[in-house]
Amino acid sequence: MRKLRVIFTTVGGAMPALLAAIVAPATDACGGSIDYGVIDGSSSDGGRADVEPTPGFGGSPPVPEWDGAPSCPTYIVEIPPPGTAAEPGQLCAVPSPATSNVAARVTLTAYSPQLRTAVGVIEVAAEVASTIVDLPTIAVRDASASELAAITVSDMTKTEDGYRFRVEWPAGAPTWPGANIVIATTFTIACSDGGTQTVEALTKLDLCQGSDSADYAWVSSGDACTVCHVIAEMAPSPIVSDKKGDDLPLGMVIRLRVVEVARAGRQILLFADNDAGPSAEYEWRVSEGAIEHIAPDVVLWTLPDEGSAGRRSAPFGQVAVWNDAGAAVENFIFSVAWQEAA
């Protein structure tokens, strides 16, 4: 039995940062550290970790149950600051362009990951709808990947409730949950003094799970976004004899899952929960960021800054575990559901 000690600190009263992670014998009583939980990689129940979050640390997600089911946490898509009120008199009284994120809101429907297309709708505040001159324009102000920003907007038409348009992304644009964009809607209103004013409204959209977990949908600011990811994909195990008749590997089936033990900022502490025994060997790989080995089965994954070049919307990794009798590989991804807490 081993004890995993995790030490957190705060910088200037901001979000907690992971200062140190130490794997020590369970009998060790090193002062000044926080006992985050006990991990046992050779227990009789398949190596399940007995991990209980430390009270008072709200930045870490709950440890999922060992049932192979997907985890589908939900969060609210970020709402940009309101800016100037959506009232013609107030909009015309400020310098141009006027920022009013409550003046217009964009939603995307009928999204097709295969065709990389969607139908867009612009809902305009009733107070300014009758003062709009000409058709609004759409542009991506920010995106989790450069390909997502390179949209093509066409067929902008006026409707009873606002405006409708078609959007298309280029080949290579990310089509998995975790992608996000910020769309700027720009339009011109007529002012009472005979002049005009340019108004800009921002809407953030996240790519989320649809009503069917196999479908994806763009969710706009203020609405609930659900993102599912597999915690432990337990495929049916083949029937393998316990007696080895030769020197070939895979004489047994190793159970393996990756447990997210703790999170602080861009640092994630991961544990490879398995039943391969003390002689097991491990190899960790991640798509980006850095890995620090706390123990063979415990690593600290540090993600790059969101503004780093080549930053993906959903970083992922893989761990392989093997011994003389068998092997197993498990994938894991960075859960965007905890991005706000981090």
C-alpha atoms as one frame of an Amber mdcrd trajectory, in Angstrom:
protein
   0.000   0.000   0.000   1.255   3.501  -0.902   0.059   6.954  -0.021  -0.094
   9.761  -2.572   0.606  13.131  -0.976  -0.375  16.230  -2.963   0.666  19.710
  -1.820  -1.228  22.740  -3.130  -0.347  26.404  -2.869  -1.887  29.664  -3.998
  -0.198  32.614  -5.652  -1.624  35.978  -4.621  -4.871  34.359  -3.523  -5.600
  33.113  -7.049  -6.421  29.584  -8.181  -4.563  26.785  -6.384  -1.369  25.466
  -7.948   0.016  21.972  -7.516   3.276  22.465  -5.642   4.376  18.842  -5.190
   3.160  15.262  -5.547   4.910  12.469  -3.636   4.270   8.731  -3.537   5.272
   7.353  -0.133   4.561   4.292   2.024   1.166   4.520   3.688   2.813   4.453
   7.126   4.854   7.584   6.372   3.625  10.634   8.278   5.518  13.470   6.645
   4.345  16.716   8.198   3.045  19.697   6.251   1.548  17.764   3.329  -2.019
  16.988   2.370  -3.115  13.349   2.271  -5.051  13.319  -0.960  -5.737   9.604
  -0.964  -4.378   6.079  -0.907  -3.493   4.275  -4.123  -2.938   0.561  -4.422
  -1.842  -0.833  -7.761  -2.039  -4.484  -6.727  -5.355  -4.847  -4.891  -7.577
  -7.874  -5.327 -10.360  -5.832  -6.939  -8.342  -5.191 -10.094  -6.192  -2.400
  -8.770  -8.970   0.083  -8.090  -7.690   3.228  -6.431  -9.164   4.302  -3.112
  -9.102   8.041  -3.765 -11.124  10.538  -1.757 -10.831  14.241  -2.676  -9.466
  16.502   0.010 -12.233  18.660   1.559 -12.008  22.318   0.601 -10.300  21.890
  -2.785 -12.946  22.663  -5.363 -10.798  22.504  -8.493 -10.659  18.710  -8.876
 -13.352  16.601 -10.552 -14.968  13.594  -8.854 -13.368  10.207  -9.498 -15.659
   8.252 -11.853 -17.073   4.857 -10.946 -15.425   1.733 -12.381 -18.251   0.854
 -14.733 -16.816   1.710 -18.144 -19.528   4.321 -18.730 -18.804   7.661 -20.376
 -18.568  10.717 -18.165 -20.825  13.509 -19.409 -20.353  16.639 -17.291 -22.302
  19.792 -18.145 -21.331  23.449 -17.864 -22.639  26.822 -19.048 -20.978  28.356
 -22.103 -19.234  31.612 -21.181 -21.279  34.792 -21.578 -19.306  37.847 -22.805
 -19.665  41.107 -20.825 -22.906  42.899 -21.827 -21.295  46.158 -22.964 -23.565
  49.045 -23.961 -27.297  48.469 -23.512 -29.181  47.474 -26.658 -30.988  50.831
 -26.943 -30.458  53.072 -30.004 -30.008  56.248 -27.969 -27.259  54.746 -25.787
 -25.572  53.003 -28.719 -25.420  56.217 -30.738 -23.998  58.133 -27.762 -20.757
  56.112 -27.478 -17.707  56.118 -29.781 -17.890  53.908 -32.854 -17.939  50.977
 -32.988 -20.259  50.372 -30.034 -19.782  47.048 -28.254 -23.118  45.593 -27.177
 -23.027  41.846 -26.662 -26.732  41.871 -25.764 -27.726  43.486 -29.084 -27.343
  40.263 -31.113 -26.798  36.569 -30.435 -25.697  33.858 -32.875 -26.805  30.234
 -32.823 -25.634  27.452 -35.145 -27.935  24.553 -36.024 -27.953  21.583 -38.397
 -24.216  21.073 -37.832 -22.578  18.386 -39.984 -19.060  17.300 -38.899 -18.681
  15.395 -42.178 -19.603  18.338 -44.425 -18.256  20.915 -41.937 -21.340  23.080
 -42.421 -23.999  24.644 -40.208 -26.973  26.978 -40.464 -26.588  30.202 -38.519
 -29.278  32.400 -36.993 -28.784  35.941 -35.667 -31.304  36.952 -33.012 -31.433
  40.740 -32.740 -32.668  42.703 -29.718 -36.153  44.067 -30.423 -35.108  47.619
 -29.478 -32.585  47.865 -32.344 -34.098  45.524 -34.948 -36.042  48.260 -36.757
 -33.018  50.600 -36.883 -30.592  48.212 -38.610 -29.328  49.390 -41.998 -28.347
  46.725 -44.559 -27.374  43.155 -43.664 -25.079  42.304 -40.747 -21.702  40.633
 -41.240 -20.242  37.649 -39.404 -16.582  37.028 -38.512 -14.714  34.760 -36.102
 -12.936  36.874 -33.499 -11.271  33.973 -31.628 -11.081  30.179 -31.980  -9.486
  27.161 -30.318  -7.882  26.204 -33.664  -6.877  28.354 -36.638  -8.912  26.180
 -39.033 -12.083  27.012 -37.078 -11.499  30.726 -37.639 -11.310  30.334 -41.439
 -15.055  30.160 -41.992 -16.973  30.990 -45.148 -20.271  32.818 -44.580 -22.890
  32.898 -47.339 -26.621  33.320 -48.027 -27.226  36.024 -45.387 -30.970  36.794
 -45.497 -33.412  38.705 -43.298 -36.127  36.741 -41.482 -39.034  37.633 -39.192
 -36.929  37.116 -36.057 -33.537  38.314 -37.290 -31.190  36.940 -39.932 -30.204
  33.582 -41.325 -26.946  32.492 -42.995 -24.858  29.465 -43.923 -21.372  28.759
 -42.568 -18.711  26.333 -43.802 -15.339  25.362 -42.335 -12.277  24.292 -44.342
 -10.924  20.761 -44.379  -8.974  19.924 -41.237 -11.122  21.954 -38.870 -11.574
  20.144 -35.509 -14.913  18.353 -35.330 -14.802  16.924 -31.804 -16.328  18.319
 -28.583 -14.074  20.867 -26.943 -13.679  23.077 -30.009 -14.870  26.652 -29.481
 -15.183  29.913 -31.391 -16.149  33.521 -30.647 -18.295  35.044 -33.398 -18.589
  38.800 -33.883 -21.810  40.104 -35.422 -21.370  43.600 -36.878 -24.224  45.762
 -38.129 -25.099  49.423 -38.667 -28.015  51.258 -37.037 -29.626  54.572 -37.944
 -29.391  57.246 -35.219 -31.982  59.923 -34.442 -29.606  62.731 -35.483 -29.502
  61.400 -39.039 -26.153  59.658 -38.658 -25.304  55.985 -38.246 -23.488  53.853
 -35.696 -21.596  50.571 -36.075 -22.490  47.973 -33.453 -20.593  44.798 -32.641
 -21.897  41.859 -30.582 -19.888  38.803 -29.502 -21.227  35.285 -28.992 -19.120
  32.384 -27.749 -19.981  28.926 -29.096 -18.691  25.571 -27.843 -18.924  22.282
 -29.725 -20.823  19.965 -27.395 -22.659  16.644 -27.305 -26.128  16.716 -28.859
 -29.290  15.047 -27.583 -27.864  11.825 -28.966 -24.351  11.282 -27.535 -23.176
  10.393 -31.050 -24.222  13.821 -32.369 -22.391  17.107 -31.916 -23.968  20.550
 -31.654 -22.734  24.127 -31.344 -24.001  25.660 -28.105 -24.134  29.445 -27.666
 -23.350  31.716 -24.714 -25.577  31.140 -21.694 -26.732  27.650 -22.694 -25.721
  24.323 -21.162 -22.959  22.354 -22.887 -22.468  18.641 -22.291 -19.209  16.925
 -23.246 -18.891  13.149 -22.973 -15.591  11.322 -22.774 -14.837   7.700 -22.031
 -13.392   7.157 -18.574 -12.744   3.435 -18.997 -13.751   1.575 -22.090 -14.198
  -2.014 -20.921 -14.388  -4.192 -23.999 -15.294  -7.863 -23.483 -12.156  -9.677
 -22.397 -11.083 -12.769 -24.317 -10.932 -16.038 -22.440  -7.253 -16.692 -21.815
  -5.776 -19.689 -20.061  -3.857 -19.015 -16.817  -1.276 -21.625 -17.829   1.308
 -20.506 -20.329   2.218 -23.094 -22.922   5.008 -21.080 -24.521   7.014 -17.873
 -24.156   4.592 -15.711 -26.154   3.123 -12.667 -24.398  -0.558 -11.998 -23.655
  -1.020 -14.970 -21.398  -3.412 -12.843 -19.326  -5.670  -9.806 -19.781  -4.676
  -6.679 -17.847  -7.395  -4.349 -16.624  -6.402  -0.683 -16.980  -7.954   2.737
 -16.583  -6.578   6.251 -16.147  -7.817   8.137 -13.067  -7.561  11.921 -12.831
  -6.554  12.300  -9.178  -6.168  16.082  -8.931  -6.082  19.235 -11.026  -4.665
  22.703 -10.397  -4.413  25.224 -13.221  -2.718  23.570 -16.189  -1.431  20.619
 -14.115  -3.265  17.298 -13.975  -2.198  14.371 -11.767  -2.957  11.017 -13.423
  -2.865   7.478 -12.015  -2.747   4.309 -14.173  -5.065   2.026 -12.176  -4.356
  -1.593 -13.196  -3.922  -5.162 -11.987  -0.594  -5.916 -13.704   1.254  -6.271
 -10.380   4.487  -4.766  -9.042   6.604  -6.012 -11.956   4.618  -4.036 -14.537
   6.294  -1.542 -16.867   4.723   1.709 -18.021   5.027   4.117 -20.937   3.151
   7.439 -21.069   2.662   9.606 -24.175   0.724  12.894 -24.612  -0.135  14.914
 -27.725   1.187  18.124 -26.171   2.493  19.479 -22.907   4.993  17.838 -20.559
   4.928  14.670 -18.446   6.704  14.403 -15.076   6.962  10.897 -13.611   6.034
  10.888  -9.921   6.037   7.068  -9.925   5.874   4.561 -12.786   2.059   4.590
 -12.576   1.615   8.235 -11.470   2.450  11.221 -13.695   1.952  14.970 -13.598
   0.689  16.259 -16.958   1.337  19.984 -17.540  -0.639  21.441 -20.436   0.746
  24.282 -22.561  -0.704  27.784 -22.351  -3.946  28.221 -24.289  -2.205  30.806
 -26.432   0.686  28.489 -27.364   1.316  27.814 -31.035  -0.353  24.636 -32.241
  -2.633  24.490 -29.175  -5.296  21.825 -29.744  -8.829  22.030 -28.416  -8.689
  18.613 -26.769  -5.189  17.398 -25.832  -4.996  13.637 -25.410  -2.622  10.948
 -24.243  -2.043   7.229 -23.929  -0.502   4.885 -21.387   0.732   1.342 -22.035
   1.135  -1.175 -19.214   2.702  -4.617 -19.600   4.371  -7.468 -17.750   5.694
 -10.889 -18.735   2.189 -12.269 -19.218   0.106  -9.513 -20.792  -0.359  -5.909
 -21.857  -2.972  -3.157 -22.001  -3.278   0.321 -23.532  -5.662   3.086 -22.424
  -6.371   6.491 -23.972  -7.299   9.626 -22.056  -8.228  13.184 -23.018  -8.222
  16.588 -21.374 -11.768  17.201 -20.132 -12.900  20.674 -21.161 -15.648  20.451
 -18.575 -13.074  21.328 -15.934 -11.424  24.081 -17.971 -13.484  26.795 -16.299
 -12.566  25.544 -12.813  -8.882  25.467 -13.770
